[in-house]
Amino acid sequence: MNNKSNFYYDAVKGIYLNDNIVKFNLVSVPMSQNDIEEKITLISSMTRFESMVNFLSEELKKMKSIETSKNETTSYEKKNSNKKVPIKGKILASLEKK
């Protein structure tokens, strides 16, 4: 693995359970053919793994809720912008008093 200060992982390669120990394998997909696939394995107890999954599930629900509210706002704005404004009349001439 390269010495990097940040790690970005794209996929889960596998989750293994053995005697209440969970091994959770994450990988980063290479960006080019010259890059190698980086891997990390998280090792935890079943209870800690379960709390992590529950936390991530709740965060995902929050994110989806935010996206839904953004989409509703956007669709409302689009509906309002598509409404035709009735033409009340045209000004044919205008005189300014000086």
MOPE-V276423 format. One record per residue. N is the residue number from 1. RES is the residue in one small letter. PSI is psi in whole degrees, -180 to 180 (999 if undefined). Layout:
n = <N	N>
res = <RES	RES>
psi = <PSI	PSI>
This chain:
n = <1	2	3	4	5	6	7	8	9	10	11	12	13	14	15	16	17	18	19	20	21	22	23	24	25	26	27	28	29	30	31	32	33	34	35	36	37	38	39	40	41	42	43	44	45	46	47	48	49	50	51	52	53	54	55	56	57	58	59	60	61	62	63	64	65	66	67	68	69	70	71	72	73	74	75	76	77	78	79	80	81	82	83	84	85	86	87	88	89	90	91	92	93	94	95	96	97	98>
res = <m	n	n	k	s	n	f	y	y	d	a	v	k	g	i	y	l	n	d	n	i	v	k	f	n	l	v	s	v	p	m	s	q	n	d	i	e	e	k	i	t	l	i	s	s	m	t	r	f	e	s	m	v	n	f	l	s	e	e	l	k	k	m	k	s	i	e	t	s	k	n	e	t	t	s	y	e	k	k	n	s	n	k	k	v	p	i	k	g	k	i	l	a	s	l	e	k	k>
psi = <140	152	97	152	-24	143	130	120	136	-24	159	125	-27	154	127	138	128	110	54	13	127	130	123	107	124	146	152	131	130	139	-24	173	-23	-23	151	155	122	146	149	143	122	130	126	168	164	-41	-41	-38	-43	-42	-35	-44	-41	-42	-48	-37	-44	-41	-38	-41	-42	-44	-43	-38	-42	-45	-40	-44	-35	-43	-38	-41	-44	-44	-35	-44	-39	-41	-43	-36	-23	-11	137	134	123	139	121	-17	161	144	119	-34	151	132	130	137	135	999>
